[in-house]
């Protein structure tokens, strides 16, 4: 492919997402031509923007996003089941960044059912050359070179994804989302303080399981070896969907229990 060159005018130098990765991303979900979990996703977007000290417009109400996606995605694109990956970025148009305006961009990823587990089982492995932080900004979806490096490492090693550790060598998440480990009736989830993403999709799922006494949900500090002790592993990615993990190194995992739990969750919508 021939290299292409652009001038600063063509790229719009006010766009700090391109220049500096100064942006946050949150996913919204459409199922059966309706927005679901819209309040949870909206409040997560507002919290993410506040953490990045962004100037939140007064027009950014829940109703604004409901109307936007109803008109442009559900009606405009006739989307029935989709993930909307919504990105807000800061412009450079004020003396101080905290007062600069913001702009948005979104992509629509059509799905058969956003709450269904993907058919293909994933193969993962641990990556130890890099780790992810576990601070305030580690829990939101911001520019993360570790995700890029991990994604390339996975491709080069014929993997679907990699498990990222925090500086304490404990499991944080994958490059794409959060991991849930099933042992008996217990589902272990890495704590946010370990570097796991805040995820409206995951929170809705585990809240459903807890309220209906379908599993014992426990937030844990999970060492890398414990991934080999799990009976089943589920990966929930707000950006890509829900996946069963079938293999990590030489250990294979089932997916019948998580499949049953996800089916019951789907029926609640």
ABEGO torsion letter per residue (X at the ends): XBBBBBBAAAAGAABAAAAAGBBBBBBBBBBGGBBBGAAAAAAAAAAAAAAAGBBBBAABBAAAAAAAAAAAAAAAAGBABBBBBBBBBBBBABABAAABBBBBBBBBBBBABAABBBABBBBBBBBAABBBBABAAAABBBBBAAAAAAAAAAAAAGBABBBBBBAAGBBABBAABBBBBBBEABBBBBBAAAGBBBBAAAAAAAAAAAAAGABBBBBBBBBAAAAAABABBBBBBAAAEBBBBABBEABBBBAAAAAAAAAAAAAAX
